[in-house]
Amino acid sequence: MELVIDPHICLVRLHASSATNSRLLPLPSPASKASAMAGMPDYALRFRVVVGDAFLRACDELSLPPAVATAVEQLLNAWRHARTQLLVPFLRGLVVACMVMSVIVLMEKLFLGTVSSVMKVLRRRPARLYKCDPIEQDEEAGSTAFPMVLVQIPMYNEKEVYQLSIGAACRLTWPADRLIVQVLDDSTDDLIKEMVQSECSKWAARGISVKYETRKDRTGYKAGNLTEGMKHDYVQACEFVAIFDADFQPSPDFLVKTVPFLVHNPKLALVQTRWMFVNAKECMLTRMQEMSMDYHFKVEQEAGSSLCKFFGYNGTAGVWRTKAIVESGGWLDRTTAEDMDLALRAGILGWEFVYVGSIKVKSELPSTLKAYRSQQHRWSCGPALLFKKMFWDILTAKEVTIWKKFYMIYNFFIARRIVSTFFSFIFFSVLLPLSILLPELKIPSWEVMYIPIAITLLNSVGNPRNIHLIILWVLFENVMALHRFKAMLIGFFEAGRVNEWIITQKLGNVQKRKPTLCAAKKFLFKESSIFQSYCLACSF
């Protein structure tokens, strides 16, 4: 008994040496072969020829007993039936769904990009749309002309960066008697706690009002930490709250530039500023992240601020009106996207937000793949769960317009976070590879080439100086699509890791600490090379 494999179109036939025990699987005619080959895309045809010549010829003939040949024939018939009746129709449905989703993603990016570009061309900057005159000290009132501001710095075992964030907060230009710096330390390492407390004492001795606060456990993680910080009596006198993660370093004039927006515009609840990355050029991983984050700030945040005065709070480098936080119900730990949760609850109450991209705050990007994966898990899982919990609240909100509801549900959640993640993973990681193996699965060339290229180019407008890395960025995003898709499903179905919170590891300001980070940077360079190889392997 022999098993013969056609090396070009992967069809199989079985025949026996004796006529009585023969089992024959009919092979297609030359015309049907030509038809199948003609219906295949060029890339699939080349792949089949290469695979056929390199691999299938090596398996040209295999001898099998009659019983095994019969079993193989039955399996092949079952596979053929399942393929034609179940698999191919299902995949064709997915292709149609991905075609629709790709158009949704493209239209969303075109729309946001157009809005952002128009705002730039017309020079409709926040300073021209909102009154933001500097606050001047009155001779009679003295420093009381300035509102009380609370600066919160939540941290957890931040040995490498605690001095940077505390020092930057204490150097803010603001009357000393109108500023309180609150360090919310959730550290579990006693040595680090002593170091942070010592740093706070050092600045307190210089006349800065620094409050070092701890709690018994980490219940609620960052949201729980911020909630505990708001419970202290001295917070009640603070009209505004500025929040910085432990690796953020605001410039001394940060409050001077942001607080006037809130003082002169009582409907504003939040002033969000832009992140600037001190380690963007450190390795290939940070370069890829910079491209994505620049698009987020320059296009998504700016468009949301201009369209309906709403966008997702980034969790740091922003100033909140205390009244808005209280009215919205404070910080909640029901998801890992506590910042977006607060923004949505404030938004449906009618509060307005403004994004000021001209104000930049130094921060740090995750320098290791492990840290970046943990961060992306939170950023994908949290919004999915939040959408599930907030959908009806948004739909039934009475304080916002129908347009703002549509933007929150469709643009903010469905198009940007659900459809985009689903399309990126299913189309590039599932359908394209299967279209090579299944000639019946046909994908239009415009779906394979033109729409992905257009989406990619629109994503690159946020960081044009790195456009030469666009191909690597596409591969990088395709690799991360599986991780984000899995996190999104965990959020929707509230699976085991839905509230997993792993702190993003930080290494400090590499520009100022080159000697101490020399070994770490060598490791990161090595990891960057491994990461690029990993991206290429997984993407293909």
Backbone torsions as a table, in degrees:
resi	resn	phi	psi	omega
1	MET	NA	134.3	-177.0
2	GLU	-128.6	141.7	175.0
3	LEU	-107.6	117.8	-176.8
4	VAL	-111.7	129.7	-177.8
5	ILE	-112.7	125.0	173.3
6	ASP	-73.1	117.3	-172.2
7	PRO	-72.8	-10.2	-174.9
8	HIS	-102.7	-33.6	-178.4
9	ILE	-125.2	17.0	168.8
10	CYS	57.4	39.0	174.4
11	LEU	-105.2	153.4	-170.2
12	VAL	-124.7	143.2	169.7
13	ARG	-135.2	151.7	-179.2
14	LEU	-119.6	136.5	172.1
15	HIS	-145.8	152.4	-177.5
16	ALA	-110.3	163.0	-179.1
17	SER	-74.0	-28.2	178.7
18	SER	-104.6	147.5	-176.8
19	ALA	-69.9	-28.2	-176.1
20	THR	-72.5	-28.2	-176.5
21	ASN	-107.8	16.4	-174.6
22	SER	-74.7	145.6	174.0
23	ARG	-131.9	119.9	-174.7
24	LEU	-123.8	124.5	172.7
25	LEU	-95.3	118.8	-175.4
26	PRO	-62.8	131.4	175.6
27	LEU	-91.0	150.9	-179.4
28	PRO	-67.9	155.2	177.5
29	SER	-70.0	163.2	176.3
30	PRO	-55.5	-35.6	179.8
31	ALA	-65.6	-42.0	179.4
32	SER	-68.9	-34.1	175.5
33	LYS	-61.3	-46.9	-179.2
34	ALA	-63.3	-36.7	178.8
35	SER	-65.1	-43.6	179.6
36	ALA	-63.6	-41.4	-179.6
37	MET	-68.4	-35.7	-178.1
38	ALA	-69.0	-29.8	-178.2
39	GLY	-81.6	-3.4	-177.7
40	MET	-88.7	144.7	173.1
41	PRO	-62.9	156.9	-178.3
42	ASP	-58.5	-42.4	-178.1
43	TYR	-64.8	-35.3	179.0
44	ALA	-71.0	-39.4	179.3
45	LEU	-62.6	-45.6	179.0
46	ARG	-62.7	-38.8	179.5
47	PHE	-63.2	-42.5	-177.7
48	ARG	-67.0	-39.5	179.3
49	VAL	-63.6	-43.8	179.8
50	VAL	-63.2	-47.4	-179.7
51	VAL	-63.8	-41.1	-179.4
52	GLY	-63.0	-44.7	-178.6
53	ASP	-70.2	-38.2	-172.9
54	ALA	-85.7	-31.7	-171.2
55	PHE	-120.5	-50.1	-172.1
56	LEU	-69.7	-28.9	176.0
57	ARG	-64.2	-29.6	178.6
58	ALA	-68.2	-20.5	-179.0
59	CYS	-111.7	34.6	-171.1
60	ASP	-61.1	-41.8	-177.5
61	GLU	-137.1	128.7	176.9
62	LEU	-129.8	131.9	178.9
63	SER	-88.4	130.8	-178.6
64	LEU	-133.7	145.6	173.5
65	PRO	-65.1	159.2	-178.9
66	PRO	-58.2	-40.2	-178.6
67	ALA	-64.6	-40.8	179.3
68	VAL	-68.4	-38.9	178.9
69	ALA	-62.5	-39.5	178.0
70	THR	-64.3	-42.6	179.1
71	ALA	-64.2	-41.9	178.6
72	VAL	-63.3	-41.1	178.8
73	GLU	-60.8	-42.1	178.8
74	GLN	-65.5	-40.8	178.0
75	LEU	-64.0	-41.0	-179.9
76	LEU	-66.1	-38.8	177.3
77	ASN	-64.8	-41.4	178.8
78	ALA	-65.2	-40.8	178.5
79	TRP	-64.6	-42.0	-180.0
80	ARG	-62.6	-40.8	179.1
81	HIS	-66.2	-46.8	179.8
82	ALA	-64.1	-36.7	-179.3
83	ARG	-66.0	-46.0	-176.3
84	THR	-78.2	-33.0	-174.9
85	GLN	-93.6	-27.0	-174.2
86	LEU	-120.2	-58.8	-170.8
87	LEU	-64.5	-54.0	-175.9
88	VAL	-63.0	-45.9	176.2
89	PRO	-59.8	-38.0	178.4
90	PHE	-64.7	-44.9	-179.5
91	LEU	-67.2	-34.8	176.1
92	ARG	-63.8	-37.8	175.1
93	GLY	-63.1	-40.1	176.7
94	LEU	-64.2	-37.5	178.5
95	VAL	-61.7	-45.5	179.0
96	VAL	-62.0	-43.2	179.2
97	ALA	-61.6	-42.8	179.9
98	CYS	-68.2	-32.7	176.2
99	MET	-63.3	-42.9	177.9
100	VAL	-65.1	-44.8	-177.9
101	MET	-66.0	-36.3	178.9
102	SER	-64.1	-37.6	177.4
103	VAL	-66.5	-39.6	177.8
104	ILE	-60.9	-47.0	-179.8
105	VAL	-62.6	-44.0	-179.3
106	LEU	-63.0	-45.4	-179.5
107	MET	-64.2	-38.3	179.3
108	GLU	-63.8	-42.5	-179.4
109	LYS	-71.7	-36.7	175.8
110	LEU	-63.4	-42.9	-178.6
111	PHE	-64.1	-50.5	-179.4
112	LEU	-64.7	-40.4	178.6
113	GLY	-63.3	-38.4	178.4
114	THR	-65.5	-45.3	179.1
115	VAL	-60.3	-46.8	-179.7
116	SER	-61.7	-40.9	-179.4
117	SER	-67.0	-42.7	179.4
118	VAL	-61.2	-41.6	178.9
119	MET	-61.1	-37.4	179.7
120	LYS	-71.6	-43.7	-178.5
121	VAL	-63.6	-42.6	-179.7
122	LEU	-81.5	-3.1	179.4
123	ARG	56.5	41.5	179.0
124	ARG	-87.4	69.0	-179.7
125	ARG	-79.9	155.9	179.3
126	PRO	-54.4	-36.1	-178.7
127	ALA	-65.7	-22.0	178.3
128	ARG	-93.5	-19.9	-178.4
129	LEU	-93.9	-25.6	-177.4
130	TYR	-124.4	147.2	173.1
131	LYS	-72.9	126.1	-178.1
132	CYS	-145.8	42.5	178.4
133	ASP	-62.0	139.5	179.9
134	PRO	-58.3	145.7	177.6
135	ILE	-81.0	126.6	-178.1
136	GLU	-110.8	141.1	-179.0
137	GLN	-74.5	126.4	-180.0
138	ASP	-84.8	141.5	-177.9
139	GLU	-64.9	-37.7	-179.3
140	GLU	-79.3	-47.3	-177.0
141	ALA	-76.5	-25.6	-178.9
142	GLY	69.4	-140.2	-177.4
143	SER	-72.2	-13.2	-179.8
144	THR	-67.9	-9.8	174.2
145	ALA	-67.5	-20.9	177.5
146	PHE	-91.0	136.2	177.6
147	PRO	-71.6	156.9	175.3
148	MET	-73.4	131.2	-178.3
149	VAL	-124.2	132.8	174.9
150	LEU	-105.2	128.6	175.5
151	VAL	-108.1	115.9	-179.8
152	GLN	-102.5	133.8	177.1
153	ILE	-127.4	91.3	175.6
154	PRO	-75.8	138.0	-180.0
155	MET	-150.0	160.1	-180.0
156	TYR	-148.2	107.0	178.9
157	ASN	51.2	48.1	-176.3
158	GLU	-95.6	64.4	-175.7
159	LYS	-63.1	-36.1	-173.4
160	GLU	-80.4	-23.0	-169.9
161	VAL	-125.8	-3.7	-173.4
162	TYR	-60.7	-35.8	179.6
163	GLN	-67.1	-36.3	-179.0
164	LEU	-65.0	-48.6	-176.3
165	SER	-70.7	-43.7	-179.8
166	ILE	-65.4	-42.7	179.3
167	GLY	-63.2	-42.5	179.9
168	ALA	-64.9	-40.1	179.6
169	ALA	-66.0	-39.1	-178.4
170	CYS	-75.3	-16.6	178.6
171	ARG	-91.1	1.0	-179.2
172	LEU	-59.5	136.6	179.5
173	THR	-77.3	103.8	-179.5
174	TRP	-168.2	145.8	179.3
175	PRO	-53.5	131.3	-174.7
176	ALA	-59.2	-33.2	-178.7
177	ASP	-83.0	-0.9	178.7
178	ARG	-115.7	14.5	-177.3
179	LEU	-133.5	132.7	174.4
180	ILE	-126.1	124.2	176.0
181	VAL	-100.1	118.4	-176.4
182	GLN	-111.8	113.2	178.3
183	VAL	-96.6	113.9	-177.2
184	LEU	-101.2	97.2	-171.7
185	ASP	-98.6	112.3	176.3
186	ASP	-99.7	15.3	-174.7
187	SER	-60.2	143.5	176.2
188	THR	-102.4	-9.6	178.2
189	ASP	-90.7	117.1	-176.7
190	ASP	-61.8	-36.5	179.6
191	LEU	-64.1	-43.5	179.1
192	ILE	-65.7	-38.1	178.3
193	LYS	-60.9	-42.0	178.3
194	GLU	-63.7	-39.7	-179.8
195	MET	-65.5	-43.5	180.0
196	VAL	-66.0	-43.4	179.5
197	GLN	-63.3	-38.7	178.5
198	SER	-64.2	-39.3	178.2
199	GLU	-64.3	-40.5	178.2
200	CYS	-64.4	-41.0	179.3
201	SER	-64.1	-35.9	179.7
202	LYS	-62.4	-44.2	-180.0
203	TRP	-74.2	-31.4	176.9
204	ALA	-64.0	-35.0	178.8
205	ALA	-67.4	-19.1	178.7
206	ARG	-90.7	5.4	176.2
207	GLY	97.8	6.4	178.7
208	ILE	-90.3	136.3	178.3
209	SER	-80.0	95.3	-178.4
210	VAL	-112.6	126.2	178.5
211	LYS	-111.3	118.8	177.0
212	TYR	-97.7	116.5	-174.3
213	GLU	-123.1	137.3	174.9
214	THR	-129.3	172.5	175.7
215	ARG	-143.7	171.8	-171.5
216	LYS	-71.7	-39.3	-179.1
217	ASP	-143.4	179.0	-175.4
218	ARG	-100.6	31.9	179.9
219	THR	-55.5	127.2	179.9
220	GLY	80.8	-1.7	178.6
221	TYR	52.7	-128.3	-175.2
222	LYS	-65.4	-42.3	179.8
223	ALA	-61.3	-43.4	178.3
224	GLY	-64.9	-36.9	179.3
225	ASN	-65.4	-44.8	178.9
226	LEU	-67.1	-35.8	177.9
227	THR	-62.8	-44.6	178.0
228	GLU	-62.8	-37.7	179.6
229	GLY	-64.2	-32.9	-179.2
230	MET	-76.7	-10.5	-176.5
231	LYS	-83.0	-13.4	-176.4
232	HIS	-71.4	147.1	-173.9
233	ASP	-60.8	-39.0	-176.0
234	TYR	-67.6	-17.0	-180.0
235	VAL	-71.1	-27.8	-175.6
236	GLN	-60.0	-27.6	-179.1
237	ALA	-83.7	-7.5	-176.3
238	CYS	-88.9	123.0	-177.9
239	GLU	-82.2	-28.3	-177.7
240	PHE	-132.3	153.1	-178.5
241	VAL	-130.3	119.2	173.9
242	ALA	-100.7	133.8	-175.5
243	ILE	-121.6	131.6	177.9
244	PHE	-133.9	130.3	171.0
245	ASP	-67.9	167.4	-170.0
246	ALA	-65.4	-20.9	-179.1
247	ASP	-98.4	7.6	-177.7
248	PHE	-95.0	140.1	-176.9
249	GLN	-128.7	88.9	179.1
250	PRO	-68.1	148.7	175.8
251	SER	-73.9	158.3	-176.5
252	PRO	-56.3	-29.7	-176.8
253	ASP	-92.2	16.1	-176.4
254	PHE	-58.8	-51.7	-178.7
255	LEU	-67.6	-35.6	179.2
256	VAL	-60.4	-33.9	-178.0
257	LYS	-88.4	-29.6	-173.4
258	THR	-95.5	-43.5	-174.3
259	VAL	-59.6	-36.8	179.0
260	PRO	-56.8	-31.5	176.5
261	PHE	-58.2	-43.4	-178.3
262	LEU	-75.5	-35.0	-178.5
263	VAL	-66.1	-43.4	-173.8
264	HIS	-90.5	-9.2	-177.5
265	ASN	-129.7	90.9	-172.4
266	PRO	-64.5	-16.6	178.7
267	LYS	-83.9	-13.0	179.9
268	LEU	-77.7	133.2	177.1
269	ALA	-105.5	-26.5	-171.7
270	LEU	-144.3	136.6	168.3
271	VAL	-116.0	112.4	180.0
272	GLN	-102.1	134.2	178.2
273	THR	-110.7	175.1	-174.5
274	ARG	-93.5	150.0	175.7
275	TRP	-89.7	140.6	174.1
276	MET	-124.3	131.2	-167.6
277	PHE	-102.5	123.3	-177.2
278	VAL	-78.5	-18.4	-177.2
279	ASN	-118.8	27.5	-176.1
280	ALA	-61.6	-30.1	-176.8
281	LYS	-98.6	12.5	-173.4
282	GLU	-69.4	-40.8	-179.7
283	CYS	-157.3	175.0	-177.4
284	MET	-64.1	-34.2	179.7
285	LEU	-61.5	-44.6	-180.0
286	THR	-70.2	-30.9	176.4
287	ARG	-64.4	-42.5	179.4
288	MET	-63.4	-41.1	179.4
289	GLN	-65.9	-38.8	-179.8
290	GLU	-60.5	-38.7	179.6
291	MET	-62.8	-43.4	-179.8
292	SER	-69.3	-43.3	-177.3
293	MET	-69.4	-36.1	178.2
294	ASP	-64.0	-39.5	176.2
295	TYR	-63.8	-41.7	-179.5
296	HIS	-58.6	-46.4	-177.0
297	PHE	-77.4	-46.7	-174.1
298	LYS	-72.0	-28.1	-175.9
299	VAL	-112.4	-60.1	-172.7
300	GLU	-65.7	-51.0	-178.5
301	GLN	-66.7	-42.2	-178.5
302	GLU	-67.0	-40.0	179.0
303	ALA	-66.0	-42.9	178.5
304	GLY	-62.4	-40.8	178.8
305	SER	-64.8	-36.8	-177.2
306	SER	-80.1	-36.7	-174.6
307	LEU	-72.9	-54.8	-174.0
308	CYS	-139.4	18.2	176.3
309	LYS	56.2	38.1	177.2
310	PHE	-144.9	141.9	173.8
311	PHE	-163.6	171.7	179.5
312	GLY	-78.3	127.5	175.1
313	TYR	-66.1	135.8	-175.7
314	ASN	-83.8	2.0	175.5
315	GLY	86.3	-10.1	-178.3
316	THR	-163.2	167.1	179.8
317	ALA	60.3	35.4	177.6
318	GLY	-137.8	161.9	178.2
319	VAL	-121.7	124.6	-179.6
320	TRP	-103.8	150.6	167.5
321	ARG	-82.3	124.5	-176.4
322	THR	-56.4	-39.1	-179.8
323	LYS	-59.4	-38.8	-179.9
324	ALA	-67.5	-38.7	177.8
325	ILE	-63.2	-44.9	-178.2
326	VAL	-66.2	-46.4	-179.0
327	GLU	-63.5	-29.8	-178.3
328	SER	-82.9	-4.6	179.0
329	GLY	100.3	5.8	177.0
330	GLY	74.2	-168.9	-179.3
331	TRP	-79.0	132.7	178.4
332	LEU	-118.4	142.9	-178.3
333	ASP	-104.6	25.3	-176.9
334	ARG	-75.3	-16.5	175.1
335	THR	-138.1	173.6	175.8
336	THR	-88.2	6.0	176.4
337	ALA	-114.3	58.4	-176.4
338	GLU	-63.4	-29.4	179.0
339	ASP	-69.2	-45.5	177.2
340	MET	-66.3	-34.7	178.4
341	ASP	-60.6	-49.7	179.6
342	LEU	-62.5	-40.7	-179.6
343	ALA	-62.9	-41.8	179.8
344	LEU	-65.5	-44.5	-179.1
345	ARG	-65.0	-37.0	176.4
346	ALA	-70.8	-37.7	-179.0
347	GLY	-64.2	-41.2	-178.6
348	ILE	-76.4	-7.9	172.6
349	LEU	-89.3	-2.1	177.3
350	GLY	100.0	-0.5	178.2
351	TRP	-70.1	151.2	-178.1
352	GLU	-113.2	151.6	179.2
353	PHE	-121.7	155.0	173.9
354	VAL	-136.3	135.6	176.5
355	TYR	-103.9	125.2	-179.3
356	VAL	-114.9	93.7	-175.9
357	GLY	-72.3	-15.8	-179.5
358	SER	-75.6	-16.4	177.3
359	ILE	-97.0	118.7	-175.1
360	LYS	-117.5	142.0	-179.3
361	VAL	-122.3	128.1	179.7
362	LYS	-66.0	138.6	178.0
363	SER	-152.3	-175.0	-174.8
364	GLU	-129.8	136.5	175.3
365	LEU	-89.0	149.6	174.8
366	PRO	-57.5	130.3	-175.3
367	SER	-99.2	-4.4	179.4
368	THR	-125.4	151.9	-179.4
369	LEU	-64.2	-36.5	179.1
370	LYS	-62.2	-45.3	179.5
371	ALA	-65.6	-39.9	-179.5
372	TYR	-67.3	-39.5	178.8
373	ARG	-62.7	-41.6	179.0
374	SER	-63.8	-41.6	178.7
375	GLN	-63.7	-45.3	-179.2
376	GLN	-66.6	-30.6	176.0
377	HIS	-62.2	-45.6	178.2
378	ARG	-63.1	-44.4	-175.0
379	TRP	-71.8	-18.0	177.7
380	SER	-99.9	-39.5	-178.5
381	CYS	-71.6	-45.5	-177.1
382	GLY	-59.4	-51.5	179.1
383	PRO	-61.1	-35.3	178.8
384	ALA	-63.0	-46.0	177.9
385	LEU	-67.1	-38.2	-179.8
386	LEU	-64.5	-40.0	177.0
387	PHE	-60.4	-41.2	178.2
388	LYS	-62.6	-38.1	-176.9
389	LYS	-83.0	-27.6	-172.2
390	MET	-104.0	-4.7	-173.2
391	PHE	-55.6	-52.3	-176.8
392	TRP	-71.4	-31.3	176.3
393	ASP	-63.2	-40.7	178.0
394	ILE	-67.4	-43.5	-176.0
395	LEU	-64.0	-34.6	-176.1
396	THR	-99.4	4.3	-179.4
397	ALA	-61.9	136.6	-176.7
398	LYS	-100.5	-13.4	-174.0
399	GLU	-93.0	-2.6	-176.0
400	VAL	-123.8	157.3	-179.0
401	THR	-77.2	164.3	177.0
402	ILE	-62.0	-37.8	178.9
403	TRP	-60.8	-42.9	-179.6
404	LYS	-68.1	-38.0	175.8
405	LYS	-61.7	-43.9	179.2
406	PHE	-61.1	-43.1	179.5
407	TYR	-62.9	-44.3	-179.1
408	MET	-62.3	-46.1	-174.5
409	ILE	-78.4	-51.8	-173.3
410	TYR	-79.3	-57.2	-173.7
411	ASN	-75.7	-49.0	-173.8
412	PHE	-68.0	-38.4	-177.0
413	PHE	-106.7	-63.3	-169.0
414	ILE	-63.8	-57.5	-175.3
415	ALA	-69.3	-45.2	-170.8
416	ARG	-81.5	-34.2	-172.2
417	ARG	-113.3	-30.4	-177.3
418	ILE	-96.5	-59.1	-177.2
419	VAL	-63.2	-43.5	-178.9
420	SER	-61.5	-43.7	179.2
421	THR	-66.4	-44.2	180.0
422	PHE	-62.3	-47.3	-178.7
423	PHE	-62.6	-46.1	-176.7
424	SER	-58.8	-42.8	-177.4
425	PHE	-78.6	-53.2	-173.7
426	ILE	-64.4	-43.7	-175.7
427	PHE	-72.7	-53.5	-172.7
428	PHE	-79.5	-33.1	-175.2
429	SER	-98.1	-15.1	-177.6
430	VAL	-119.1	-59.2	-171.9
431	LEU	-70.4	-43.8	-179.7
432	LEU	-61.3	-47.1	176.3
433	PRO	-61.4	-40.2	-178.8
434	LEU	-69.6	-29.0	178.6
435	SER	-65.4	-21.8	176.1
436	ILE	-74.3	-36.2	-176.3
437	LEU	-87.6	-24.7	-176.7
438	LEU	-116.9	104.3	-178.6
439	PRO	-65.7	-22.1	178.7
440	GLU	-69.7	-21.5	-177.7
441	LEU	-88.0	99.2	-176.1
442	LYS	-104.6	130.6	178.4
443	ILE	-118.1	127.0	-179.5
444	PRO	-58.5	147.5	-178.0
445	SER	-63.2	-33.3	179.5
446	TRP	-65.7	-28.6	178.0
447	GLU	-77.9	-32.0	-178.8
448	VAL	-78.5	-37.0	-171.3
449	MET	-112.6	-59.1	-165.4
450	TYR	-68.8	-48.0	-178.8
451	ILE	-66.8	-46.2	176.3
452	PRO	-58.8	-38.9	179.0
453	ILE	-64.9	-42.8	179.9
454	ALA	-63.3	-43.8	179.0
455	ILE	-62.6	-41.6	-179.6
456	THR	-63.8	-44.6	179.9
457	LEU	-65.1	-37.6	178.0
458	LEU	-66.1	-34.5	177.5
459	ASN	-68.8	-26.0	-175.0
460	SER	-82.3	-8.5	-176.7
461	VAL	-66.7	-22.0	179.8
462	GLY	-70.6	-24.1	-177.6
463	ASN	-143.3	70.7	-175.1
464	PRO	-64.2	-23.6	-178.3
465	ARG	-69.8	-15.8	178.0
466	ASN	-108.3	23.1	-177.1
467	ILE	-65.2	-22.9	177.6
468	HIS	-67.8	-12.8	178.1
469	LEU	-99.6	12.7	-170.7
470	ILE	-63.9	-35.4	-179.7
471	ILE	-67.3	-43.9	176.5
472	LEU	-63.2	-36.0	178.8
473	TRP	-64.4	-40.2	177.8
474	VAL	-61.8	-45.3	178.4
475	LEU	-62.9	-41.6	178.8
476	PHE	-60.2	-46.2	-179.6
477	GLU	-66.7	-36.0	178.0
478	ASN	-66.4	-37.1	176.6
479	VAL	-65.0	-43.9	-178.6
480	MET	-74.0	-13.9	-178.5
481	ALA	-60.7	-40.7	178.8
482	LEU	-61.8	-43.4	-179.4
483	HIS	-64.8	-42.7	179.6
484	ARG	-68.8	-39.1	179.2
485	PHE	-62.8	-43.7	178.3
486	LYS	-63.2	-42.9	179.0
487	ALA	-64.5	-37.2	178.6
488	MET	-63.6	-42.7	178.3
489	LEU	-64.9	-39.2	177.0
490	ILE	-60.0	-40.4	178.4
491	GLY	-66.6	-45.1	-179.0
492	PHE	-62.0	-43.4	-175.2
493	PHE	-96.8	4.3	177.3
494	GLU	50.9	52.8	179.9
495	ALA	-76.7	-173.5	-169.4
496	GLY	-57.7	-37.2	-175.5
497	ARG	-95.9	19.0	-172.9
498	VAL	-62.7	-33.2	-179.8
499	ASN	-111.5	23.1	178.4
500	GLU	-68.3	129.3	-178.6
501	TRP	-129.7	107.8	177.3
502	ILE	-113.9	121.7	-178.5
503	ILE	-63.2	134.5	177.5
504	THR	-71.7	121.5	-178.3
505	GLN	-66.1	137.3	-179.9
506	LYS	-123.7	146.9	-177.0
507	LEU	-112.5	-2.9	-179.9
508	GLY	90.5	178.5	-178.0
509	ASN	-73.5	102.8	-175.9
510	VAL	-65.6	-24.9	-179.2
511	GLN	-69.1	-26.7	-178.0
512	LYS	-102.9	-6.1	-174.6
513	ARG	-130.0	40.2	-178.2
514	LYS	-60.5	-42.9	-178.9
515	PRO	-60.9	-42.5	-176.2
516	THR	-78.5	-15.7	-177.4
517	LEU	-109.3	13.7	-177.5
518	CYS	-59.4	-48.1	-179.4
519	ALA	-65.1	-39.4	-179.7
520	ALA	-64.5	-38.8	-178.3
521	LYS	-69.1	-34.3	175.2
522	LYS	-63.0	-41.4	177.9
523	PHE	-64.1	-41.6	-178.9
524	LEU	-66.2	-35.5	178.5
525	PHE	-65.3	-41.8	178.2
526	LYS	-64.3	-43.8	179.8
527	GLU	-64.1	-36.2	179.4
528	SER	-60.9	-42.4	178.7
529	SER	-64.3	-42.7	177.7
530	ILE	-62.5	-40.7	-178.6
531	PHE	-63.7	-40.8	179.0
532	GLN	-63.3	-42.0	177.7
533	SER	-63.4	-39.3	178.3
534	TYR	-62.4	-43.1	178.3
535	CYS	-60.5	-47.0	-178.1
536	LEU	-63.3	-43.8	-178.8
537	ALA	-63.8	-47.3	-177.3
538	CYS	-69.2	-34.5	-176.3
539	SER	-70.9	-34.7	179.7
540	PHE	-88.5	NA	NA
